[in-house]
């Protein structure tokens, strides 16, 4: 039997990949926040992440694999859960038994996946072109102006805001569920659940603040 053939193994693998992405999201937020409070620090950290061999050669491929694995596994689990339902409850009221976030993880996940495509197009693709196709010399001060420029368009900022709102819904259910799937049902589970709810709101709101700050800051100059 393969390692991912059992239902429990699939759920654990899904949970672990989700927790890995949650950790990366927090780290990504901390770096991006410095673009608001300390642009020089943002340039320094971004330059390190963009030129360090370990980050580029190991962590970046692992991250890309983690994103793809998490979303593919999510779709697989959703399809298996739907096929496993022997009875369709005509009078079933989902809202009375579960939250909107838990019932629509696939929808929020698809929107987030589409947003990641835009995010890669905005930042990762230009970075690859800059370094490996155009072979430009490294400029450790270019990162802040590039980020600010991306938030000039109100349409792009609006897309980012919508995506992060749906990310909040996705995290609201997914973060706590991931912890449960790997066995965190103990005396600390209530505190952990409270932390996951706080994280699900605070981090997306933080990203929204960063986008709006850079957008409106440009309008004021």
Secondary structure as GFF3:
##gff-version 3
##sequence-region A 1 221
A	DSSP	alpha_helix	7	37	.	.	.	ID=ss1
A	DSSP	alpha_helix	39	51	.	.	.	ID=ss2
A	DSSP	alpha_helix	53	54	.	.	.	ID=ss3
A	DSSP	pi_helix	55	59	.	.	.	ID=ss4
A	DSSP	alpha_helix	60	84	.	.	.	ID=ss5
A	DSSP	alpha_helix	94	97	.	.	.	ID=ss6
A	DSSP	alpha_helix	100	103	.	.	.	ID=ss7
A	DSSP	alpha_helix	105	119	.	.	.	ID=ss8
A	DSSP	pi_helix	120	124	.	.	.	ID=ss9
A	DSSP	alpha_helix	125	128	.	.	.	ID=ss10
A	DSSP	pi_helix	129	133	.	.	.	ID=ss11
A	DSSP	alpha_helix	142	150	.	.	.	ID=ss12
A	DSSP	alpha_helix	154	181	.	.	.	ID=ss13
A	DSSP	alpha_helix	189	219	.	.	.	ID=ss14
###
